[in-house]
Amino acid sequence: MYDIVIRGGTIVDGTGRAASTGDVAVQGGRIVAVGAVDGTGRREIDADGALVTPGWVDIHTHYDGQVTWDGLIQPSSQHGVTSIVMGNCGVGFAPARRGAADHDFLISLMEGVEDIPGSALHEGLPWDWESFPEYLDAVDRRPHAVDIGAQMPHAALRAYVMGARGADHEIDPTPAEIAEMSRLTEEALLAGAIGFATSRTINHRSRTGQKIGSLTASTEELLGIGEALRRAGRGVFQFVSDLRDVEYELGLMERIARECGRPLSVSLIQADPQPDKWRTVLDHLARASATGADMKAQVCARPVGLLMTLQGSMNPFMLCPSYREIEHLPLADRVARMHDPEVRARILAEHGHDKGSALVKAAAREFNKLFRLGDPPDYEQPEEQSIGATAARMGVDPKELVYDILLERGGEEMLYFPAGNYSRFNLDDAREMVLHPRTLYGLSDGGAHVGVICDGSFPTYNLVHWVRDRTRGEKIPVETVVKGQTHDTARHVGWNDRGVLAPGYKADVNVIDLDGMRLHPPRFTFDLPAGGRRLLQDVDGYRMTMCSGTVTFVDGEHTGELPGRLVRGAQAVPTA
């Protein structure tokens, strides 16, 4: 008798092969049979009319703090994700010297880079580690709903080795300090780190505005750290970069990939100022990979969008002096004040004269690229549905329309600003990106940007929009989407034991009612430590999610089971 048999589902096995109808048998946390399964299970799951897929593998998350206090790992776990990789973009909480100053610095950096409330991190992080291996042990001691892999973060490593100097990107480490960073990275890899991650974008700053220390890290520093991956013979190298000088940046990455002999990925998003630059990047990756440098881009099939709301981190009036006078008020009181005609007049008069980052100003003023998110949320709207176009048809000032919309539903209404991947007001380019042979599904940032982004739902969106609902262009076959966010992501980080429904593989499984699947609008909840806020996005359609042969979710409800564990390093290809 098997532990579990999933009966009569449409099996999309993660390999890219055509779907087929059959059963999946699970025993001892592993898949033992796929197809027509004889015998019975202690638990039988009826999957008639449903998709049966591997659990999603999300390689770009920021749960580095959350995993130390929370076993559930939402929003990812509620969207069918069964394995995550954290430590991306070079930020994290280990290694960290014991003491308030070092802890405060790493919290400030995570708060600024990834928009995770500092108050939640101060209250939630136990800091029962110093070295990276000790951090891995701390994560491993706590059960979770998903499996977890961690990368060594460059900014934390730099600060640990160089002290306060490491936070200054204009200061280079000494040769001895590079050697020590390399030694500690090798130590982390041998203890189970999945790889090493770094940031070279000016957008990554601490809460106080200080640029991330790794921003302009020298070739010698990066090659020295890459040497640790070569010595260990394991691990991946993850980059985020502005790619301002494309040839220099990609050339540097290519050299690292060649010399350390390990897979490397770089984040890639379409930006409006150069909407075809992504093609140049992918062309370079294809050429480099053809001659032995294993390089890929992490991309996403949805806009990188900002949710503009009075409850969150951003709204179009956030820099107006008269709004800032009331921003500390509870939402209901703030809404009441904003209904006051005098307050309204002052805020509207100040709009457009404020100072802020280019992104904030664009999100506040580009009304032709600002949309109602809607219910169900629509992430691919034509320009004629924008606030600017709507205001023109109504004969009103667009900023007045924005003001009124934000006050709807007691101040909980959301506007959507697709900051990236939407230069042509459709997702055709995003589709081309995710179908490129040198790209990986990534960039969900699960656990991060909790006041302005909720993209942990990417895997669900890829099914709902690209497989089922898209009307403004070509769709993507379900077999392609499933392979992209299971087999391909797992293989990139060396997890060869999951991402496929076949005998011997880890029993991470989703049973999905694709016809009934529905993404709800993101919503705020205040359940982080210290009452911190975050965005979650509810979903209908996951009949069941299983991690390591244990059912973790049924019809969107957590079963109470926490079978997930820390995954230390690469995992071997299973034998049936």
LOLO-790681 format. One record per residue (C-alpha): residue number from 1; chain; x, y, z. Coordinates in steps of 0.5 Angstrom, whole numbers. Layout:
<atoms>
  panu  fikol      x      y      z
   NUM      A      X      Y      Z
...
</atoms>
This chain:
<atoms>
  panu  fikol      x      y      z
     1      A      0      0      0
     2      A      3      7     -2
     3      A      2     13      3
     4      A     -1     17     -2
     5      A     -4     16     -9
     6      A     -6     22    -13
     7      A    -12     19    -18
     8      A    -14     21    -25
     9      A    -10     28    -26
    10      A     -7     31    -32
    11      A      0     30    -31
    12      A      5     35    -33
    13      A     11     32    -31
    14      A     16     38    -31
    15      A     20     35    -37
    16      A     16     39    -42
    17      A     13     33    -45
    18      A      6     33    -47
    19      A      1     32    -41
    20      A     -2     26    -40
    21      A     -8     23    -36
    22      A     -5     18    -30
    23      A     -4     17    -23
    24      A      2     19    -18
    25      A      4     14    -12
    26      A      8     17     -6
    27      A     12     13     -1
    28      A     17     15      4
    29      A     17     22      1
    30      A     19     20     -6
    31      A     15     19    -12
    32      A     15     11    -13
    33      A     10     11    -19
    34      A      7     15    -25
    35      A      2     13    -30
    36      A     -3      7    -29
    37      A     -2      6    -21
    38      A     -4     -1    -19
    39      A     -6     -2    -11
    40      A     -8      3     -6
    41      A     -6      9     -2
    42      A     -7     10      5
    43      A    -10     17      3
    44      A    -13     17     -4
    45      A    -13     24     -8
    46      A    -18     25    -13
    47      A    -15     29    -19
    48      A    -20     28    -24
    49      A    -20     35    -29
    50      A    -14     38    -25
    51      A     -7     39    -27
    52      A     -2     35    -23
    53      A      5     38    -23
    54      A     11     39    -19
    55      A     12     44    -14
    56      A     14     50    -16
    57      A     22     52    -15
    58      A     23     60    -14
    59      A     30     62    -14
    60      A     29     69    -13
    61      A     26     71     -6
    62      A     28     75      0
    63      A     26     71      6
    64      A     32     71     10
    65      A     29     74     16
    66      A     22     71     16
    67      A     25     64     16
    68      A     28     65     23
    69      A     21     67     26
    70      A     16     64     21
    71      A     15     57     19
    72      A      9     58     13
    73      A     13     63      9
    74      A      7     66      5
    75      A      6     69      0
    76      A     10     63     -3
    77      A      7     57      0
    78      A      0     59     -1
    79      A      2     59     -9
    80      A      4     52    -10
    81      A     12     54     -8
    82      A     15     48     -5
    83      A     22     50     -5
    84      A     25     57     -5
    85      A     32     60     -5
    86      A     34     67     -1
    87      A     40     71      0
    88      A     39     74     -7
    89      A     42     81     -9
    90      A     47     81     -4
    91      A     43     82      2
    92      A     42     78      8
    93      A     44     77     16
    94      A     50     73     16
    95      A     55     73     17
    96      A     54     78     22
    97      A     59     80     28
    98      A     55     80     35
    99      A     53     87     37
   100      A     48     92     36
   101      A     52     96     31
   102      A     53     90     26
   103      A     46     88     27
   104      A     43     95     26
   105      A     47     96     19
   106      A     44     89     16
   107      A     37     91     18
   108      A     38     98     15
   109      A     40     95      9
   110      A     35     90      8
   111      A     30     95     10
   112      A     32    100      5
   113      A     34     95     -1
   114      A     28     90      0
   115      A     23     94      4
   116      A     22     90     10
   117      A     20     94     16
   118      A     26     95     20
   119      A     21     94     26
   120      A     19     87     24
   121      A     27     85     23
   122      A     29     88     30
   123      A     23     84     34
   124      A     23     78     30
   125      A     31     76     28
   126      A     34     72     34
   127      A     41     73     32
   128      A     43     66     35
   129      A     49     66     30
   130      A     55     69     27
   131      A     58     65     22
   132      A     54     63     16
   133      A     54     56     17
   134      A     51     58     24
   135      A     46     62     20
   136      A     44     55     16
   137      A     44     51     23
   138      A     39     56     26
   139      A     35     56     19
   140      A     35     48     20
   141      A     33     48     27
   142      A     26     51     25
   143      A     21     47     21
   144      A     18     50     15
   145      A     12     49     10
   146      A     17     49      4
   147      A     25     47      3
   148      A     30     53      3
   149      A     36     54      0
   150      A     41     60      2
   151      A     46     64     -1
   152      A     52     68      2
   153      A     50     75      1
   154      A     56     80     -1
   155      A     54     86      3
   156      A     54     82      9
   157      A     60     79      8
   158      A     64     85      6
   159      A     62     88     13
   160      A     64     82     17
   161      A     71     82     14
   162      A     72     90     13
   163      A     68     93     18
   164      A     65    100     17
   165      A     69    100     11
   166      A     65     95      8
   167      A     59     99      7
   168      A     63    104      3
   169      A     63    102     -4
   170      A     69    107     -6
   171      A     73    103     -1
   172      A     77     97     -4
   173      A     79     91      0
   174      A     86     89      1
   175      A     89     83     -2
   176      A     88     80      5
   177      A     81     82      6
   178      A     79     79     -1
   179      A     83     72      1
   180      A     78     72      8
   181      A     72     73      4
   182      A     74     68     -1
   183      A     75     63      5
   184      A     69     65      8
   185      A     65     64      2
   186      A     68     57      1
   187      A     66     55      8
   188      A     59     57      7
   189      A     59     53      1
   190      A     62     47      4
   191      A     57     48     10
   192      A     51     48      5
   193      A     50     55      2
   194      A     47     55     -5
   195      A     52     60     -8
   196      A     54     67     -7
   197      A     50     73     -9
   198      A     52     81    -11
   199      A     49     87    -12
   200      A     51     92    -17
   201      A     45     97    -18
   202      A     45    104    -15
   203      A     38    103    -13
   204      A     40     99     -7
   205      A     41    103     -1
   206      A     40    103      6
   207      A     34    106     10
   208      A     39    112     10
   209      A     40    112      3
   210      A     47    110      3
   211      A     49    106     -3
   212      A     50     98     -2
   213      A     58     97     -1
   214      A     58     92     -7
   215      A     56     97    -12
   216      A     63     98    -15
   217      A     66     92    -13
   218      A     73     91    -16
   219      A     74     85    -21
   220      A     80     83    -16
   221      A     75     82    -11
   222      A     69     79    -15
   223      A     74     74    -18
   224      A     77     72    -11
   225      A     70     71     -9
   226      A     69     67    -15
   227      A     75     63    -14
   228      A     72     60     -7
   229      A     66     57    -12
   230      A     72     54    -16
   231      A     75     51    -10
   232      A     69     48     -7
   233      A     66     46    -14
   234      A     59     48    -12
   235      A     55     54    -12
   236      A     52     59    -17
   237      A     54     66    -18
   238      A     48     71    -18
   239      A     48     78    -20
   240      A     44     84    -20
   241      A     46     90    -24
   242      A     44     97    -27
   243      A     48     94    -34
   244      A     49    101    -35
   245      A     56     99    -39
   246      A     53     93    -42
   247      A     59     90    -45
   248      A     64     92    -39
   249      A     59     89    -34
   250      A     57     83    -38
   251      A     64     82    -40
   252      A     66     82    -32
   253      A     61     77    -31
   254      A     63     72    -37
   255      A     70     72    -34
   256      A     68     70    -27
   257      A     63     65    -30
   258      A     69     62    -34
   259      A     74     62    -28
   260      A     70     59    -23
   261      A     67     54    -28
   262      A     60     55    -24
   263      A     53     57    -27
   264      A     52     65    -26
   265      A     45     69    -27
   266      A     43     76    -28
   267      A     37     80    -27
   268      A     34     82    -33
   269      A     28     87    -34
   270      A     26     91    -39
   271      A     27     99    -38
   272      A     23    104    -41
   273      A     29    109    -43
   274      A     32    103    -47
   275      A     26     98    -49
   276      A     31     93    -53
   277      A     37     93    -49
   278      A     35     86    -46
   279      A     36     83    -53
   280      A     43     86    -53
   281      A     44     82    -46
   282      A     41     76    -48
   283      A     45     76    -55
   284      A     51     76    -50
   285      A     49     71    -46
   286      A     48     66    -52
   287      A     55     68    -55
   288      A     58     67    -48
   289      A     54     60    -46
   290      A     56     57    -53
   291      A     63     58    -52
   292      A     63     55    -45
   293      A     61     60    -40
   294      A     54     58    -36
   295      A     50     64    -36
   296      A     43     66    -36
   297      A     38     71    -34
   298      A     33     71    -29
   299      A     27     74    -32
   300      A     19     75    -30
   301      A     13     74    -35
   302      A      9     80    -31
   303      A     11     87    -31
   304      A     15     89    -25
   305      A      9     93    -22
   306      A      9     98    -16
   307      A      2     98    -12
   308      A      0    105    -10
   309      A     -4    106     -4
   310      A     -5    110      2
   311      A     -4    103      6
   312      A      3    102      3
   313      A     10    104      2
   314      A      8    109     -4
   315      A      3    113     -7
   316      A      3    119    -12
   317      A      2    124     -6
   318      A      7    121     -1
   319      A     12    127     -2
   320      A      7    133     -2
   321      A      9    137      4
   322      A      1    137      6
   323      A      1    129      5
   324      A      7    128     10
   325      A      4    132     15
   326      A     -2    127     16
   327      A      2    120     13
   328      A      3    118     21
   329      A     -5    118     22
   330      A     -9    111     22
   331      A    -12    110     15
   332      A    -19    112     17
   333      A    -17    119     20
   334      A    -12    120     14
   335      A    -18    119      9
   336      A    -22    123     13
   337      A    -17    129     13
   338      A    -16    128      5
   339      A    -24    129      4
   340      A    -23    136      7
   341      A    -23    141      1
   342      A    -18    145      4
   343      A    -13    139      5
   344      A    -15    136     -2
   345      A    -13    143     -5
   346      A     -7    144     -2
   347      A     -4    137     -4
   348      A     -6    137    -11
   349      A     -3    144    -11
   350      A      4    141     -9
   351      A      3    135    -13
   352      A      9    135    -19
   353      A     13    140    -15
   354      A     16    135    -10
   355      A     23    132    -10
   356      A     24    125    -10
   357      A     28    119    -14
   358      A     26    118    -21
   359      A     22    112    -20
   360      A     18    115    -15
   361      A     17    121    -19
   362      A     15    117    -25
   363      A     10    113    -21
   364      A      7    119    -19
   365      A      6    123    -25
   366      A      6    118    -31
   367      A     -1    118    -31
   368      A     -2    114    -38
   369      A      2    108    -35
   370      A     -2    108    -28
   371      A     -8    104    -28
   372      A    -13    101    -23
   373      A    -11     94    -21
   374      A    -18     91    -21
   375      A    -21     85    -19
   376      A    -19     80    -21
   377      A    -13     84    -22
   378      A    -11     86    -29
   379      A     -3     86    -30
   380      A     -4     87    -38
   381      A     -8     93    -39
   382      A     -8     97    -46
   383      A     -6    104    -45
   384      A    -13    107    -47
   385      A    -15    104    -40
   386      A    -10    108    -36
   387      A    -11    114    -31
   388      A     -9    119    -36
   389      A    -13    116    -42
   390      A    -19    115    -37
   391      A    -19    122    -34
   392      A    -18    125    -42
   393      A    -25    122    -43
   394      A    -28    125    -37
   395      A    -25    132    -38
   396      A    -22    132    -31
   397      A    -15    133    -29
   398      A    -11    126    -28
   399      A     -8    128    -21
   400      A    -15    129    -19
   401      A    -18    123    -21
   402      A    -12    119    -18
   403      A    -14    123    -11
   404      A    -21    120    -11
   405      A    -19    113    -13
   406      A    -14    113     -7
   407      A    -20    115     -3
   408      A    -25    109     -5
   409      A    -26    103     -1
   410      A    -24    107      6
   411      A    -17    108      3
   412      A    -16    101      1
   413      A    -16    102     -7
   414      A    -10    100    -11
   415      A     -7    103    -17
   416      A     -2     99    -21
   417      A      4    102    -24
   418      A      8     97    -29
   419      A     15    100    -28
   420      A     19     95    -32
   421      A     17     90    -37
   422      A     11     94    -40
   423      A     15     99    -45
   424      A     10     98    -50
   425      A      4     97    -46
   426      A      3     89    -47
   427      A      7     83    -45
   428      A     10     81    -52
   429      A     17     82    -50
   430      A     16     79    -43
   431      A     14     73    -47
   432      A     20     73    -52
   433      A     24     74    -46
   434      A     21     68    -42
   435      A     22     63    -48
   436      A     29     65    -49
   437      A     34     59    -48
   438      A     38     63    -44
   439      A     33     65    -39
   440      A     30     63    -32
   441      A     23     64    -29
   442      A     25     69    -23
   443      A     25     76    -20
   444      A     19     74    -15
   445      A     22     77     -9
   446      A     18     73     -5
   447      A     18     76      2
   448      A     21     83      0
   449      A     18     90     -2
   450      A     12     88      2
   451      A      9     95      2
   452      A      9     96     -5
   453      A     10     89     -9
   454      A      7     82     -8
   455      A     10     78    -14
   456      A     11     72    -10
   457      A      4     70    -14
   458      A      8     70    -20
   459      A      8     62    -21
   460      A      0     62    -21
   461      A      0     68    -25
   462      A      4     64    -31
   463      A     -2     59    -31
   464      A     -8     64    -30
   465      A     -5     69    -35
   466      A     -1     65    -40
   467      A     -4     59    -40
   468      A    -11     60    -40
   469      A    -13     67    -40
   470      A     -9     72    -45
   471      A    -13     75    -50
   472      A     -8     81    -52
   473      A     -3     76    -56
   474      A      0     69    -56
   475      A     -1     64    -50
   476      A      5     59    -47
   477      A      3     52    -47
   478      A      2     49    -40
   479      A      8     44    -41
   480      A     13     50    -42
   481      A     11     54    -36
   482      A     11     48    -32
   483      A     18     46    -34
   484      A     20     53    -33
   485      A     18     54    -26
   486      A     20     47    -24
   487      A     25     43    -27
   488      A     29     49    -30
   489      A     30     53    -24
   490      A     31     47    -20
   491      A     37     45    -24
   492      A     40     52    -25
   493      A     42     51    -17
   494      A     44     44    -17
   495      A     37     41    -14
   496      A     37     35    -19
   497      A     32     31    -14
   498      A     26     35    -15
   499      A     22     39    -21
   500      A     20     33    -24
   501      A     14     28    -23
   502      A     18     21    -24
   503      A     20     15    -20
   504      A     25     17    -15
   505      A     24     24    -15
   506      A     22     28     -9
   507      A     15     28     -8
   508      A     13     36     -8
   509      A      7     36    -12
   510      A      1     41    -14
   511      A     -6     39    -16
   512      A     -9     45    -19
   513      A    -16     46    -22
   514      A    -14     51    -27
   515      A    -21     52    -30
   516      A    -23     55    -23
   517      A    -16     58    -21
   518      A    -17     66    -19
   519      A    -12     71    -17
   520      A    -15     76    -12
   521      A    -13     83    -11
   522      A     -7     84     -6
   523      A     -9     86      1
   524      A     -5     88      7
   525      A     -4     84     13
   526      A     -1     87     19
   527      A      2     80     22
   528      A      9     81     22
   529      A     13     82     28
   530      A     12     89     32
   531      A      5     89     28
   532      A      9     90     21
   533      A      5     90     15
   534      A      6     86      9
   535      A      2     85      2
   536      A     -1     78      1
   537      A     -5     75     -5
   538      A    -10     70     -4
   539      A    -11     65     -9
   540      A    -17     60    -11
   541      A    -15     53    -15
   542      A    -10     50    -11
   543      A    -13     43     -9
   544      A     -7     41     -6
   545      A      0     42     -5
   546      A      5     37     -2
   547      A     12     38      0
   548      A     16     31      1
   549      A     10     27      1
   550      A      7     31      6
   551      A      0     35      4
   552      A      1     42      7
   553      A     -5     46      3
   554      A    -12     44      2
   555      A    -16     48     -2
   556      A    -12     54      0
   557      A    -12     52      7
   558      A     -5     50     11
   559      A     -6     43     14
   560      A     -1     45     20
   561      A      4     41     17
   562      A     11     44     16
   563      A     16     38     13
   564      A     20     43      9
   565      A     28     43     11
   566      A     34     47      9
   567      A     37     44      3
   568      A     45     44      4
   569      A     48     45     -3
   570      A     47     41     -9
   571      A     42     35     -9
   572      A     44     28    -14
   573      A     39     26    -19
   574      A     35     20    -16
   575      A     35     13    -18
   576      A     28     10    -19
</atoms>
